[in-house]
């Protein structure tokens, strides 16, 4: 009897809320990914992803130009920045840069260590080891 009460408690107050959180998180991630295609053409995204399929072939400036981001308005560029800033810290850090391509296409590869470092060097103007909004905007606009 005691086990049955504990089991019901765990299901009602632990398991079900965790399942709801997981489901909500998956929905939110899907919505964030869909937001990129709200203002960038899927065909441009595919072209940009295909252009850097080979390891060590990624260039942020080339990618931004190919995907069409460099032609977009500051609010649209900021939307992309907020999607890339997955921990919502206000910066795109090393770990987030490694997964950069996957934000544009779910099956895309991770950036190599060399590509990630080059991306960080290209975008980090103040040398703090991360890319802020203004730095990201300047990098996109230089493309």
VENHUDA-V312084 format. One record per residue. N is the residue number from 1. PHI is phi in degrees with one decimal (* if undefined). PSI is psi in radians with two decimals (NA if undefined). NEAR is the number of other ideal C-beta (glycine too) atoms within 10 Angstrom. Layout:
n->[N	N]
phi->[PHI	PHI]
psi->[PSI	PSI]
near->[NEAR	NEAR]
This chain:
n->[1	2	3	4	5	6	7	8	9	10	11	12	13	14	15	16	17	18	19	20	21	22	23	24	25	26	27	28	29	30	31	32	33	34	35	36	37	38	39	40	41	42	43	44	45	46	47	48	49	50	51	52	53	54	55	56	57	58	59	60	61	62	63	64	65	66	67	68	69	70	71	72	73	74	75	76	77	78	79	80	81	82	83	84	85	86	87	88	89	90	91	92	93	94	95	96	97	98	99	100	101	102	103	104	105	106	107	108	109	110	111	112	113	114	115	116	117	118	119	120	121	122	123	124	125	126	127	128	129	130	131	132	133	134	135	136	137	138	139	140	141	142	143]
phi->[*	-64.2	-61.8	-62.6	-66.9	-63.4	-63.9	-62.9	-60.5	-62.2	-65.7	-72.1	-107.5	-120.5	-66.0	-62.5	-61.7	-64.5	-64.0	-65.3	-63.2	-60.9	-63.2	-64.1	-63.2	-63.8	-65.5	-62.1	-61.9	-64.0	-64.1	-64.5	-67.0	-65.6	-60.5	-61.7	-76.8	-68.9	-133.6	-120.1	-69.9	-58.6	-67.3	-69.1	-61.9	-61.0	-61.5	-66.4	-65.1	-65.2	-69.9	-126.6	-66.5	-72.6	-59.3	61.6	-110.6	-79.6	-131.2	-57.9	-64.6	-63.5	-62.3	-61.5	-67.9	-65.8	-77.1	89.6	-68.7	-66.6	-96.0	-90.5	-76.0	-53.7	-62.1	-70.6	-62.9	-65.0	-60.4	-63.8	-56.4	-65.8	-69.9	-69.0	-80.5	-66.7	-90.4	56.8	-86.7	92.0	-140.3	-102.4	-96.4	-47.9	-61.9	-71.5	-65.6	-58.3	-97.5	-49.7	-63.9	-67.8	-73.0	-95.5	-150.4	-54.2	-89.8	-68.9	-79.3	-81.0	-70.8	-72.6	-60.1	-65.8	-65.7	-63.2	-64.4	-64.0	-62.4	-63.3	-62.8	-65.8	-100.1	-86.0	-79.0	-98.2	73.2	-89.6	84.4	-153.1	-111.3	-86.6	-57.3	-63.6	-66.0	-63.5	-60.4	-63.7	-65.3	-63.8	-69.3	-81.4	-80.3]
psi->[-0.78	-0.70	-0.72	-0.70	-0.77	-0.72	-0.79	-0.71	-0.82	-0.73	-0.81	-0.72	-0.14	-1.05	-0.89	-0.79	-0.64	-0.70	-0.70	-0.72	-0.79	-0.78	-0.77	-0.69	-0.76	-0.70	-0.78	-0.77	-0.71	-0.73	-0.70	-0.72	-0.67	-0.49	-0.59	-0.72	-0.10	-0.46	-0.03	2.36	2.39	-0.62	-0.63	-0.69	-0.81	-0.75	-0.75	-0.72	-0.79	-0.54	-0.31	0.61	-0.65	2.48	2.51	0.48	-0.01	2.32	2.12	-0.75	-0.76	-0.74	-0.83	-0.69	-0.78	-0.71	-0.24	0.13	-0.58	-0.24	-0.01	2.88	2.76	-0.72	-0.62	-0.71	-0.67	-0.62	-0.76	-0.76	-0.79	-0.56	-0.73	-0.55	1.29	-0.50	0.06	0.66	-0.19	0.05	2.68	1.97	3.05	-0.90	-0.65	-0.60	-0.66	-0.60	0.26	-0.92	-0.57	-0.32	-0.39	-0.53	2.13	-0.67	0.10	2.78	2.85	2.65	2.57	2.94	-0.72	-0.73	-0.72	-0.76	-0.76	-0.68	-0.81	-0.75	-0.73	-0.60	-0.43	1.58	-0.47	0.01	0.38	0.04	0.24	2.87	2.05	3.07	-0.85	-0.68	-0.74	-0.79	-0.77	-0.69	-0.76	-0.81	-0.36	-0.09	NA]
near->[5	6	7	8	9	10	11	10	11	11	10	10	10	10	12	11	10	10	10	10	10	10	10	10	10	10	10	10	13	11	9	15	15	9	15	20	12	8	15	20	11	11	9	17	21	14	13	23	20	11	15	20	11	8	12	11	11	23	16	23	14	14	22	22	17	20	24	17	22	16	14	18	9	12	8	18	21	14	18	22	21	15	17	20	19	15	10	7	11	11	19	26	16	14	10	19	23	16	15	19	22	15	16	23	16	10	7	18	16	14	22	14	11	11	22	19	13	17	23	17	10	15	20	19	13	10	7	10	10	19	28	19	16	11	19	22	17	13	20	24	13	13	16]
